[in-house]
């Protein structure tokens, strides 16, 4: 099998490393909740009803739909469905109580600003609902309202005192809830109601549903910062980061290995030259001004030694600051014989190469 070149490995690992860093940042961003945390809670109700009639010879149907006018004397009962819902933008723990009551009133004026008579009864005892870690909670109740019972009570009262006043019965769902948010560490308190109003002692009845916009509760906590809300995405972010670090270490090792053979061969050759020819080599601190001489480039140290053997002058040696190139020169009258030992493989041929630098020694 053909061996993969280190340069190809470096490119491949680099691409995967960049991908891992990108994925790590992406998962970390989605797992982290920044400052100014907030949760929105919305509540609203929907009431639907159908009017059940007494047995009669006028209507073909025994049940009439909502949003109509009804003859009071023909009403048997009103079948009512109350639906109340709370939704939130985050999962919360809910402690909720609710009950339903009916209040009959006889008013002292047409504007209903004051009541001459008021009586309240409970239609549904208090109910408790506890739900954990949910983003919605729904209340559904069905009531069969005995219209005649409320109507006869008020009719008797008005007859007794010879009153001709406006009167009605209000069917009300009362809701109290506490929602705890683990995300922001604060509670949301909700107090709400849904109401159905039915006129009494009238020849015709027009049922009124008290409608109001849905309530919205916005809760903000500026104290908590950098909270991790998704453990799975946090673990994925850490996993990708770990893979990226491992690949980065591999890339660094490959880069070091690609440089190591050149430097190792250079140092080995230089050490051999300095050890074997210490007596004829002089280490100099200053560079020689080559402009005064005619330069003769030598391809190997063995050939430079041959020049020394013929002339007898010492070989001058100087290594650069990077410790990756050494210059050996021999000066004779107007000539400067020069051999360069370098760790760089792309040096020109006249400067020599590591493979032939020592020659046949």
C-alpha positions in Angstrom: 0.0 0.0 0.0 1.3 3.4 -0.9 2.3 5.6 2.0 0.4 8.9 2.4 2.7 11.9 2.3 2.9 14.0 5.5 1.8 17.1 3.5 -1.4 15.4 2.4 -2.0 14.4 6.0 -1.5 17.9 7.2 -4.1 19.3 4.6 -6.6 16.5 5.5 -6.2 17.0 9.3 -6.5 20.8 8.9 -9.8 20.5 7.0 -11.3 18.2 9.7 -9.9 20.4 12.5 -11.6 23.5 11.0 -14.9 21.5 10.7 -14.6 20.4 14.3 -14.0 24.0 15.6 -17.0 25.2 13.6 -19.3 22.5 15.0 -18.0 23.0 18.5 -18.8 26.8 18.3 -22.2 26.0 16.8 -23.3 23.5 19.5 -21.8 25.7 22.3 -23.8 28.7 21.1 -27.1 26.7 21.1 -26.3 25.2 24.5 -25.6 28.5 26.1 -28.2 31.0 27.4 -26.7 34.4 27.4 -27.5 37.2 29.9 -30.9 39.0 30.0 -32.8 35.7 30.2 -36.6 35.8 29.7 -39.6 33.6 29.6 -43.1 34.6 28.2 -46.2 33.0 29.6 -49.6 33.5 27.8 -53.0 32.7 29.2 -56.4 32.7 27.5 -59.9 31.1 27.5 -62.5 29.9 25.1 -66.1 29.2 26.1 -68.6 27.4 23.9 -72.2 26.5 24.8 -75.3 24.9 23.4 -78.9 25.7 24.5 -81.1 22.6 25.2 -84.8 23.3 24.8 -87.8 22.0 26.7 -90.1 19.8 24.7 -92.1 22.0 22.4 -94.0 22.1 19.1 -92.2 25.1 17.6 -88.6 24.0 17.1 -87.6 21.0 15.0 -84.3 20.8 16.8 -84.0 20.3 20.6 -80.5 21.8 20.8 -79.6 25.3 19.5 -76.1 26.5 18.7 -74.4 29.5 20.4 -74.6 33.1 19.4 -78.4 33.1 18.9 -81.4 34.7 20.7 -83.4 32.2 22.8 -87.0 32.3 24.2 -86.4 32.1 27.9 -89.5 30.0 28.7 -88.3 27.3 26.3 -84.8 26.9 27.8 -84.2 23.7 29.7 -80.5 24.0 30.4 -77.3 25.4 28.9 -74.5 22.9 28.1 -71.3 24.9 28.6 -67.7 23.9 27.7 -65.0 26.1 29.3 -61.5 25.8 28.0 -58.6 27.7 29.6 -55.0 27.3 28.5 -51.6 28.6 29.6 -48.6 28.3 27.4 -44.9 29.3 28.0 -41.8 29.7 25.9 -39.9 27.4 28.2 -40.7 24.3 30.2 -42.0 25.2 33.7 -43.4 23.6 36.9 -47.0 24.6 37.4 -49.0 24.7 40.6 -52.6 25.6 39.7 -55.9 25.9 41.4 -59.3 26.7 39.9 -63.0 26.7 40.8 -66.3 27.8 39.1 -69.1 29.8 40.8 -72.3 31.4 39.7 -73.4 34.9 40.9 -77.0 36.1 40.4 -77.6 39.8 40.6 -80.5 42.3 40.4 -79.2 45.7 39.5 -80.4 49.1 40.7 -79.7 50.8 37.3 -79.5 50.0 33.7 -75.8 50.6 33.6 -75.3 47.8 36.2 -73.1 50.0 38.5 -74.9 48.8 41.7 -76.6 45.7 42.8 -79.9 45.5 44.8 -79.5 41.7 45.3 -76.6 39.3 44.9 -76.3 35.6 45.6 -73.2 33.5 44.9 -73.1 29.7 44.8 -70.3 27.3 43.9 -70.8 25.1 40.8 -67.4 23.4 40.9 -65.3 23.0 44.1 -61.6 24.0 44.0 -59.5 21.8 41.8 -55.7 21.4 42.0 -53.4 20.7 39.1 -49.6 20.1 39.4 -47.5 19.5 36.4 -43.7 19.5 36.1 -41.5 20.5 33.2 -44.2 21.3 30.7 -44.7 24.3 28.3 -48.5 24.3 28.4 -51.3 23.4 30.8 -55.0 23.1 29.8 -58.2 23.2 31.8 -61.4 21.7 30.3 -64.7 21.7 32.2 -68.3 20.9 31.1 -71.2 22.4 33.0 -74.9 21.9 32.6 -76.4 25.2 33.8 -79.9 24.9 35.1 -81.3 28.1 33.7 -84.7 27.8 35.3 -83.3 27.5 38.8 -81.5 30.9 38.5 -84.4 32.5 36.6 -87.1 31.4 39.1 -85.0 32.7 42.1 -84.7 36.2 40.6 -88.3 36.2 39.3 -89.5 35.5 42.8 -87.3 38.3 44.3 -88.5 40.9 41.8 -92.1 39.9 42.2 -91.9 40.2 46.0 -90.7 43.8 45.8 -92.4 44.7 42.6 -89.1 45.5 40.8 -88.6 45.9 37.1 -84.8 45.8 37.2 -82.1 44.3 35.0 -80.8 40.9 36.3 -78.4 38.2 35.2 -76.3 35.3 36.3 -72.5 35.2 35.8 -70.8 31.8 35.5 -67.1 32.5 36.3 -64.0 30.2 36.1 -61.4 31.5 38.6 -57.8 30.5 38.0 -54.7 31.0 40.2 -51.4 29.6 39.1 -47.7 29.7 40.0 -45.2 28.8 37.3 -41.6 28.2 38.3 -38.9 28.5 35.6 -35.6 26.7 36.2 -34.1 28.6 33.3 -34.3 32.0 34.8 -34.8 31.1 38.5 -38.0 33.2 38.9 -41.7 32.5 39.3 -44.7 33.7 37.3 -47.9 34.3 39.2 -51.2 34.2 37.3 -54.6 35.3 38.4 -57.3 35.1 35.8 -60.9 34.3 35.1 -63.3 33.3 32.2 -66.9 34.6 32.4 -70.3 33.7 30.8 -73.2 36.1 31.5 -76.8 35.0 31.0 -79.7 37.5 31.3 -82.6 36.5 33.7 -86.3 37.3 33.8 -86.4 38.3 30.1 -88.6 37.1 27.4 -85.7 36.5 25.2 -82.2 35.6 26.2 -78.9 36.7 24.6 -76.0 34.9 26.2 -72.9 37.0 26.6 -69.4 35.7 26.8 -67.1 38.2 28.5 -64.1 38.3 26.1 -60.8 39.9 26.8 -57.3 39.7 25.2 -55.0 36.9 26.2 -52.8 37.9 29.1 -49.0 37.8 28.5 -46.5 37.7 31.4 -42.9 38.5 30.5 -40.3 37.5 33.1 -36.7 38.7 32.8 -33.7 37.8 35.0 -30.6 39.9 34.4 -28.7 38.2 37.2 -28.0 34.9 35.6 -25.4 34.7 32.8 -24.0 31.9 30.6 -26.3 29.1 31.7 -26.1 25.8 29.8 -29.7 24.8 29.0 -28.9 21.7 26.8 -26.5 19.1 28.2 -26.6 17.1 25.0 -25.4 20.0 22.9 -22.9 21.0 25.5 -21.4 17.5 25.4 -21.3 17.5 21.6 -19.5 20.9 21.6 -16.9 19.5 24.0 -16.5 16.3 21.9 -15.9 18.3 18.7 -13.5 20.6 20.6 -11.5 17.6 21.9 -11.3 16.1 18.4 -10.1 19.5 17.1 -7.4 19.7 19.7 -6.2 16.1 19.0 -6.0 16.9 15.3 -4.2 20.1 16.0 -1.6 18.2 18.0 -1.2 15.7 15.1 -0.7 18.6 12.6 2.0 20.1 14.9 3.8 16.8 15.1 3.6 16.3 11.3 5.0 19.8 10.8 7.9 19.1 13.2 8.6 15.8 11.6 8.8 17.4 8.2 11.4 19.8 9.4 13.3 17.3 11.6 15.0 15.2 9.0 16.5 18.2 7.3 17.8 19.7 10.5 19.0 16.4 11.9 21.0 15.6 8.7 22.4 19.1 8.7 23.5 19.0 12.3 24.9 15.5 11.9 27.0 16.5 8.9 28.3 19.7 10.6 29.2 17.9 13.7 31.2 15.4 11.7 33.1 18.1 9.8 34.0 20.0 13.0 35.0 16.9 14.8 37.1 15.3 12.0 38.8 18.6 10.8 39.0 20.6 13.9 42.8 21.2 13.4 42.3 23.0 10.0 39.1 24.9 10.8 39.0 28.3 12.5 35.7 29.6 14.0 35.2 33.3 13.2 32.7 35.8 14.7 32.6 38.4 11.9 31.6 37.8 8.4 34.2 38.1 5.7 33.8 41.0 3.2 33.4 38.9 0.0 33.4 42.0 -2.3 37.3 42.1 -2.1 37.6 38.6 -3.6 36.8 36.6 -6.6 34.4 34.0 -5.3 34.9 30.3 -6.1 31.9 28.2 -5.0 32.8 24.7 -3.9 30.3 21.9 -4.1 31.5 19.8 -1.1 33.6 20.1 2.0 36.0 17.4 0.7 36.9 19.6 -2.3 37.4 22.6 0.0 39.8 20.4 2.1 41.7 19.5 -1.1 42.2 23.3 -1.7 43.4 23.6 1.9 45.9 20.7 1.4 47.3 22.4 -1.7 47.5 25.9 -0.2 47.8 25.3 3.5 45.7 28.2 4.6 43.1 27.5 7.4 39.4 27.1 6.6 37.3 29.8 8.2 33.8 28.7 9.6 30.7 30.7 10.7 27.1 29.5 11.4 24.1 31.7 11.1 21.8 32.7 14.0 19.0 30.3 13.0 21.5 27.4 13.2 20.5 26.0 9.9 23.3 27.1 7.6 27.1 27.1 7.9 29.7 28.8 5.7 33.2 27.5 5.2 35.7 29.8 3.3 39.3 29.6 2.5 41.1 32.8 1.4 44.2 32.8 -0.8 45.4 36.1 -2.3 42.5 37.4 -4.4 40.5 34.2 -4.3 37.8 33.2 -1.8 36.9 29.5 -1.9 33.4 29.0 -0.4 31.4 26.0 0.6 27.9 26.4 2.1 26.3 23.7 4.3 22.5 24.3 4.6 19.5 22.5 6.0 17.3 23.9 3.2 16.9 21.4 0.4 16.0 24.1 -2.2 19.5 25.8 -2.1 21.2 26.1 -5.4 23.6 23.4 -6.5 26.7 25.6 -6.2 26.1 25.9 -2.5 26.2 22.2 -2.1 23.7 19.7 -0.6 23.5 17.6 2.5 23.9 14.4 0.5 27.3 15.4 -0.9 28.6 17.8 1.8 31.1 15.6 3.5 32.2 13.9 0.4 34.2 10.7 0.6 35.6 11.2 4.1 
